[in-house]
Amino acid sequence: MLFRWKVIGLVILCSLVAGCEFSPLYGPDSPRESYVNQIDVTVTGNLDPRKFESVLLDQFGKPTGERSHHLTVDFVITDESGPIMGSGGVHQYIVVGKAKVAFFDLNNGDLIYSDAINARARWTSSKEIEINEDGMVMVARNEVLANLEARDDALNRLRRLMADRIYTRIIAIKPNTDIQQ
């Protein structure tokens, strides 16, 4: 009896989804297909724009032929805090990024989408970087390198997370619709 109600509920849910013009984000007729390899990307900001542009192009595909859309992203680190003392001498750091996104239709110059997107990443280190009054780092070289590697890893994760958020929001927009925020 319970199985029957589950089946009836599933049929009703599918009917509701079909009635609201639901279309999957991936697949042959998805909005994503109209953007693949057709988006010009311009990135500015204070966190190596070339690296972030490369991550975005991994998502959208490198433009080939005529471009249909243009994506501009101003990606900045808005806050980098820490260290927060953890247990056993482990320090935690947080880096927060913000991207101002604008997505344009190149055929008519219309703004299709704009938004400000935030993301954060954390990293840990077993030794806090100590800097003396002359600006010199006062910890052993291998500890500094490990600390910098952990920070670079967090920045790479932040780039990927931000690119995923931007990509998902852009492909959720059906082409030739007037959705602006």
C-alpha positions as CSV (number, residue, x, y, z in Angstrom):
1,M,0.0,0.0,0.0
2,L,2.8,2.4,0.9
3,F,4.5,1.6,-2.4
4,R,1.3,2.6,-4.3
5,W,1.3,6.0,-2.6
6,K,4.9,6.6,-3.5
7,V,4.2,5.8,-7.1
8,I,1.2,8.1,-7.1
9,G,3.3,10.9,-5.5
10,L,6.0,10.5,-8.0
11,V,3.5,10.7,-10.9
12,I,2.0,13.9,-9.4
13,L,5.5,15.4,-8.9
14,C,6.5,14.6,-12.5
15,S,3.3,16.2,-13.7
16,L,3.9,19.4,-11.7
17,V,7.5,19.6,-13.0
18,A,6.4,19.1,-16.6
19,G,3.7,21.8,-16.2
20,C,6.2,24.4,-15.0
21,E,8.3,24.1,-18.2
22,F,11.2,22.4,-16.3
23,S,14.2,21.7,-18.5
24,P,17.4,20.0,-17.4
25,L,20.6,22.0,-17.3
26,Y,22.5,19.3,-19.2
27,G,21.6,17.3,-22.2
28,P,21.1,17.9,-25.9
29,D,18.4,20.6,-25.6
30,S,19.7,22.3,-22.5
31,P,20.6,26.1,-22.3
32,R,24.2,25.0,-21.7
33,E,24.5,23.9,-25.3
34,S,24.0,27.5,-26.6
35,Y,26.9,28.7,-24.4
36,V,29.6,26.0,-24.9
37,N,32.6,27.4,-26.7
38,Q,30.8,30.7,-27.5
39,I,31.5,32.9,-24.5
40,D,34.2,35.5,-24.4
41,V,35.6,35.8,-20.8
42,T,37.3,38.9,-19.3
43,V,38.5,38.7,-15.7
44,T,39.9,41.5,-13.6
45,G,40.7,41.7,-9.9
46,N,43.4,41.2,-7.3
47,L,43.9,37.4,-7.5
48,D,45.8,36.6,-10.6
49,P,43.0,37.1,-13.2
50,R,44.6,34.7,-15.7
51,K,44.3,31.7,-13.4
52,F,40.6,32.5,-12.7
53,E,40.0,33.0,-16.4
54,S,41.5,29.6,-17.1
55,V,39.2,28.0,-14.6
56,L,36.2,29.7,-16.2
57,L,37.2,28.6,-19.6
58,D,37.5,25.0,-18.3
59,Q,33.8,25.3,-17.5
60,F,32.5,27.1,-20.5
61,G,34.9,25.8,-23.1
62,K,37.4,27.9,-25.0
63,P,35.7,30.1,-27.6
64,T,35.8,28.8,-31.1
65,G,34.4,30.6,-34.1
66,E,31.9,33.4,-33.6
67,R,31.2,34.4,-30.0
68,S,27.6,34.8,-28.9
69,H,28.1,36.1,-25.3
70,H,30.5,38.0,-23.2
71,L,31.2,37.3,-19.5
72,T,33.0,39.9,-17.4
73,V,34.1,39.0,-13.8
74,D,35.7,41.3,-11.3
75,F,37.1,38.8,-8.7
76,V,38.7,40.1,-5.6
77,I,39.8,38.9,-2.2
78,T,37.6,40.9,0.2
79,D,38.9,39.4,3.4
80,E,41.8,37.2,4.6
81,S,41.6,36.5,8.3
82,G,43.5,34.4,10.7
83,P,45.2,32.8,12.3
84,I,42.5,31.3,14.4
85,M,44.3,29.1,17.0
86,G,43.2,25.5,16.8
87,S,44.1,22.6,19.0
88,G,47.6,21.3,19.1
89,G,49.2,24.4,17.6
90,V,47.2,24.2,14.4
91,H,46.2,27.6,12.9
92,Q,43.2,28.1,10.7
93,Y,43.0,30.9,8.1
94,I,39.9,32.0,6.0
95,V,40.0,33.7,2.6
96,V,36.8,35.3,1.3
97,G,36.3,36.2,-2.4
98,K,33.7,38.2,-4.1
99,A,32.9,38.3,-7.9
100,K,30.9,40.9,-9.6
101,V,29.5,39.1,-12.7
102,A,28.0,40.6,-15.9
103,F,26.8,38.4,-18.7
104,F,26.0,40.1,-22.1
105,D,24.4,39.0,-25.4
106,L,26.9,40.1,-28.1
107,N,24.2,40.1,-30.8
108,N,22.3,43.0,-29.3
109,G,24.5,44.1,-26.4
110,D,21.8,43.4,-23.8
111,L,22.8,42.6,-20.2
112,I,21.3,39.1,-19.6
113,Y,22.5,38.6,-16.0
114,S,24.4,40.4,-13.3
115,D,25.1,39.5,-9.7
116,A,27.6,39.6,-6.9
117,I,28.7,36.1,-5.8
118,N,30.6,35.4,-2.6
119,A,32.6,32.3,-1.6
120,R,35.1,31.4,1.1
121,A,37.8,28.8,1.6
122,R,39.8,27.7,4.6
123,W,43.3,26.5,5.1
124,T,45.3,25.3,8.0
125,S,48.9,25.4,9.1
126,S,50.8,24.0,12.0
127,K,52.9,27.1,12.4
128,E,51.8,30.8,12.2
129,I,54.0,33.0,10.0
130,E,56.0,35.2,12.3
131,I,57.3,38.5,10.8
132,N,59.8,40.7,12.7
133,E,59.8,44.5,12.5
134,D,62.0,44.5,9.4
135,G,59.5,42.5,7.5
136,M,61.6,39.3,7.6
137,V,59.9,35.9,8.1
138,M,61.1,34.4,11.4
139,V,60.2,30.7,11.0
140,A,62.0,27.9,9.3
141,R,62.0,27.8,5.5
142,N,60.1,24.5,5.2
143,E,57.4,25.7,7.5
144,V,56.9,28.9,5.4
145,L,56.8,26.9,2.2
146,A,54.2,24.5,3.7
147,N,52.1,27.5,4.9
148,L,52.3,29.1,1.4
149,E,51.4,25.9,-0.3
150,A,48.3,25.5,1.9
151,R,47.3,29.1,1.1
152,D,47.8,28.5,-2.6
153,D,45.6,25.4,-2.4
154,A,42.9,27.3,-0.7
155,L,43.0,30.0,-3.4
156,N,42.8,27.4,-6.1
157,R,39.7,25.9,-4.3
158,L,38.2,29.3,-4.0
159,R,38.7,29.9,-7.8
160,R,37.1,26.6,-8.6
161,L,34.2,27.1,-6.2
162,M,33.5,30.6,-7.6
163,A,33.7,29.4,-11.2
164,D,31.3,26.6,-10.4
165,R,28.8,29.1,-8.9
166,I,29.1,31.4,-11.8
167,Y,28.8,28.6,-14.4
168,T,25.7,27.1,-12.7
169,R,23.9,30.5,-12.6
170,I,24.7,31.3,-16.2
171,I,23.6,28.0,-17.7
172,A,20.4,28.1,-15.6
173,I,19.4,31.1,-17.8
174,K,17.5,30.1,-20.9
175,P,19.0,31.9,-23.9
176,N,17.1,34.9,-25.3
177,T,15.3,35.6,-22.0
178,D,15.4,38.8,-20.1
179,I,16.5,37.8,-16.6
180,Q,18.4,40.4,-14.7
181,Q,19.2,40.8,-11.0
